[in-house]
Amino acid sequence: MAAALVSSARQVGRLTNAARRLYSDVYPKITTHYTIHPRDKDPRWKDVNMERIAEETDILIIGGGPAGMSAAIRARQIAEEKGAEVRVTLLEKAAEAGGHILSGACVDPIALNELISDWKDKGAPLDTPVTSDKFGLLTKSSRIPIPVFPGLPNYNHGNYVVRLGHLVRWLSEQAEAAGAEVWTGCAGAELLYRDDGSLRGVATGDVGVAKDGSPKDMFERGMEFNSKITIFTEGCHGHLTKQLSHKYKLREKSEPQSYGIGLKELWEVKPEHHKPGLVEHTIGWPLDRNTYGGSFIYHLNVPEGEAPLVAVGFVVGLDYKNPYMSPFREFQRFKLHPYVKPMFEGGSRIAYGARALVEGGWQSLPVPVFPGGCLAGDTAGYLNVPRIKGTHNAMKS
């Protein structure tokens, strides 16, 4: 009884504090963003110049992942074939191409073969063809092997293990060589519309705004990019795509999208634990039978003299029932499994990260086109869950 009263009192206290912050000038605001607190009603912005520099382009691409780079390359290829003058502009929020792409992926080269048929001659960083496939069910103390036959979705022969950030960087070089403009360090922040309701482009974010929402002396307005067509390739659950989906009702007739989280690490391991070209996936422990997810381990080729590299990751569906479960902790438990642990003993983790994944499949795809643009890649939801792959679909789209 006492514990219940304490819990209720804490809940009331939290709600009271939240209300104070929302409705009082004494407490700091939860957000100072101009979409919540309009600047035209804030006297601190009265004499600030709000004009934007505008760039005009023919095709604007938001996001510099595999889909965005492929769109830029293909647009320029078509322009060359038609003998047309087409300006293609790509905005990427990372400081350099590939800077926000997590390393370690198993890629089907089908889309790359169609996009750049001589990619091998041009030095594409696909250096590790898959030589061995493994799939297994983990119990708490052992591993039960599951055969991988040709024709199954998880059969990977003919595919390549890559550092995806390196591949995207190479695609960026190909896009620029084809005549596209790649603007790094530029994130789309606001959608711009024509009078008829169609999309005309995006604006980048303002800089020099203080935490309290006031302009600093160094305030600078974002840029406008006006375009005939805008292609959104901003990844899973992109914030601009969400606004577009709501405005144009793109998801009105599709099933709800479902999501997962993928945690990934890059390890330098001992040479005796390294098997270049090995692709391995597991299901089961440490997840219970009501939790969707599994692991991947990819062994990469490296130049002679460099430390052997292994990419390891763990994916958990975000519909898990236990609210106290931590996907990150489950990943750590996975690495301590008797079958997995020896691979990383004596090794060193050199990179890590996480990203959201679209897992709804075909029935969750939105309408991909709208007045003034379209969706492509992960932002539309083209991940093929049975194959545990999305890069080739992103590029193809």
Secondary structure as GFF3:
##gff-version 3
##sequence-region A 1 397
A	DSSP	alpha_helix	2	23	.	.	.	ID=ss1
A	DSSP	three_ten_helix	39	41	.	.	.	ID=ss2
A	DSSP	three_ten_helix	43	45	.	.	.	ID=ss3
A	DSSP	beta_strand	54	62	.	.	.	ID=ss4
A	DSSP	alpha_helix	66	82	.	.	.	ID=ss5
A	DSSP	beta_strand	88	92	.	.	.	ID=ss6
A	DSSP	beta_strand	105	107	.	.	.	ID=ss7
A	DSSP	alpha_helix	110	115	.	.	.	ID=ss8
A	DSSP	beta_strand	128	129	.	.	.	ID=ss9
A	DSSP	beta_strand	132	138	.	.	.	ID=ss10
A	DSSP	beta_strand	143	145	.	.	.	ID=ss11
A	DSSP	beta_strand	160	162	.	.	.	ID=ss12
A	DSSP	alpha_helix	164	177	.	.	.	ID=ss13
A	DSSP	beta_strand	181	184	.	.	.	ID=ss14
A	DSSP	beta_strand	188	193	.	.	.	ID=ss15
A	DSSP	beta_strand	199	204	.	.	.	ID=ss16
A	DSSP	beta_strand	207	209	.	.	.	ID=ss17
A	DSSP	beta_strand	215	220	.	.	.	ID=ss18
A	DSSP	beta_strand	224	232	.	.	.	ID=ss19
A	DSSP	alpha_helix	239	248	.	.	.	ID=ss20
A	DSSP	beta_strand	259	268	.	.	.	ID=ss21
A	DSSP	three_ten_helix	271	273	.	.	.	ID=ss22
A	DSSP	beta_strand	278	284	.	.	.	ID=ss23
A	DSSP	beta_strand	293	300	.	.	.	ID=ss24
A	DSSP	beta_strand	309	317	.	.	.	ID=ss25
A	DSSP	alpha_helix	327	335	.	.	.	ID=ss26
A	DSSP	alpha_helix	341	344	.	.	.	ID=ss27
A	DSSP	beta_strand	348	358	.	.	.	ID=ss28
A	DSSP	three_ten_helix	362	364	.	.	.	ID=ss29
A	DSSP	beta_strand	369	370	.	.	.	ID=ss30
A	DSSP	beta_strand	373	375	.	.	.	ID=ss31
A	DSSP	three_ten_helix	377	379	.	.	.	ID=ss32
A	DSSP	alpha_helix	391	396	.	.	.	ID=ss33
###
